[in-house]
Every structure is written in C-alpha cells, then in structure tokens.
Amino acid sequence: MEQSYLGPLLALIGMIILLVNNFQRRSYRRRQVRMSPQFLTWQKWGTLLASVLIFVGLYLMIGRR
C-alpha cells in the first residue's frame, strides 16, 4: 500500500505560514509602527494561502482513507 505524505506536508506548511503571519502582525502592533501596503497585502493573501493549504492538506489526509 502506497502512503502519501503530501497531505500532512501541505497542512504543516500552511500552519507555519499562518504562525509566521501572526507573529509578524503581533510584532507590528507591539512596536506601533504603521504597516506598509506590501505588509497589508501579505497579511491578507498569506492568511488566505495558509488556510487553503491547511484545508487541502486535511482533505488529502481524510480523502485517502
């Protein structure tokens, strides 16, 4: 039986992106620095990308059983 590690890997990458994204946001708020437009774009799309990766990874883990 072939075992695929793509699902857990995608979910792990998504969690890491989400974690880094939240640490950056917290750091900006703590320093009370004005957020640049690039940072705001990364916050929006990074969170969306992380969520999609997590859901796809979970789908692949559940769908293969």
C-alpha positions as a Markdown table, in Angstrom:
| # | Residue | x | y | z |
|---|---|---|---|---|
| 1 | Met | 0.0 | 0.0 | 0.0 |
| 2 | Glu | 1.4 | 3.4 | -1.1 |
| 3 | Gln | 1.4 | 6.1 | 1.6 |
| 4 | Ser | 1.4 | 9.7 | 0.5 |
| 5 | Tyr | 2.9 | 12.5 | 2.7 |
| 6 | Leu | 1.5 | 15.3 | 0.5 |
| 7 | Gly | -1.5 | 16.0 | 2.8 |
| 8 | Pro | 0.4 | 16.3 | 6.1 |
| 9 | Leu | 3.1 | 18.3 | 4.4 |
| 10 | Leu | 0.7 | 20.8 | 2.9 |
| 11 | Ala | -1.1 | 21.2 | 6.2 |
| 12 | Leu | 2.2 | 21.7 | 8.0 |
| 13 | Ile | 3.4 | 24.4 | 5.6 |
| 14 | Gly | 0.0 | 26.1 | 5.9 |
| 15 | Met | 0.3 | 26.1 | 9.7 |
| 16 | Ile | 3.9 | 27.5 | 9.5 |
| 17 | Ile | 2.8 | 30.3 | 7.2 |
| 18 | Leu | -0.1 | 31.2 | 9.5 |
| 19 | Leu | 2.1 | 31.2 | 12.5 |
| 20 | Val | 4.7 | 33.4 | 10.9 |
| 21 | Asn | 2.0 | 35.7 | 9.6 |
| 22 | Asn | 0.5 | 36.1 | 13.1 |
| 23 | Phe | 3.9 | 36.7 | 14.7 |
| 24 | Gln | 4.6 | 39.5 | 12.2 |
| 25 | Arg | 1.3 | 41.1 | 12.8 |
| 26 | Arg | 1.8 | 41.0 | 16.6 |
| 27 | Ser | 5.3 | 42.5 | 16.3 |
| 28 | Tyr | 4.0 | 45.4 | 14.2 |
| 29 | Arg | 1.2 | 46.1 | 16.7 |
| 30 | Arg | 3.6 | 45.9 | 19.7 |
| 31 | Arg | 6.0 | 48.4 | 18.1 |
| 32 | Gln | 3.1 | 50.5 | 16.9 |
| 33 | Val | 4.6 | 51.0 | 13.5 |
| 34 | Arg | 2.5 | 51.9 | 10.6 |
| 35 | Met | 2.0 | 48.9 | 8.3 |
| 36 | Ser | 3.2 | 49.2 | 4.8 |
| 37 | Pro | 0.9 | 48.4 | 1.8 |
| 38 | Gln | 3.1 | 45.4 | 1.0 |
| 39 | Phe | 2.8 | 44.1 | 4.5 |
| 40 | Leu | -1.0 | 44.5 | 4.5 |
| 41 | Thr | -1.2 | 42.6 | 1.2 |
| 42 | Trp | 1.0 | 39.8 | 2.6 |
| 43 | Gln | -1.3 | 39.7 | 5.7 |
| 44 | Lys | -4.4 | 39.3 | 3.5 |
| 45 | Trp | -3.1 | 36.8 | 1.0 |
| 46 | Gly | -0.8 | 35.0 | 3.4 |
| 47 | Thr | -3.7 | 34.2 | 5.7 |
| 48 | Leu | -5.8 | 33.0 | 2.7 |
| 49 | Leu | -2.9 | 30.9 | 1.3 |
| 50 | Ala | -2.3 | 29.3 | 4.7 |
| 51 | Ser | -6.0 | 28.5 | 5.1 |
| 52 | Val | -6.2 | 26.9 | 1.6 |
| 53 | Leu | -3.1 | 24.9 | 2.2 |
| 54 | Ile | -4.4 | 23.6 | 5.5 |
| 55 | Phe | -7.8 | 22.7 | 4.1 |
| 56 | Val | -6.3 | 21.0 | 1.0 |
| 57 | Gly | -3.8 | 19.1 | 3.3 |
| 58 | Leu | -6.6 | 17.9 | 5.6 |
| 59 | Tyr | -8.8 | 16.9 | 2.6 |
| 60 | Leu | -5.9 | 14.8 | 1.2 |
| 61 | Met | -5.4 | 13.2 | 4.5 |
| 62 | Ile | -9.1 | 12.3 | 5.0 |
| 63 | Gly | -9.8 | 11.5 | 1.4 |
| 64 | Arg | -7.2 | 8.8 | 1.1 |
| 65 | Arg | -8.7 | 6.6 | 3.9 |
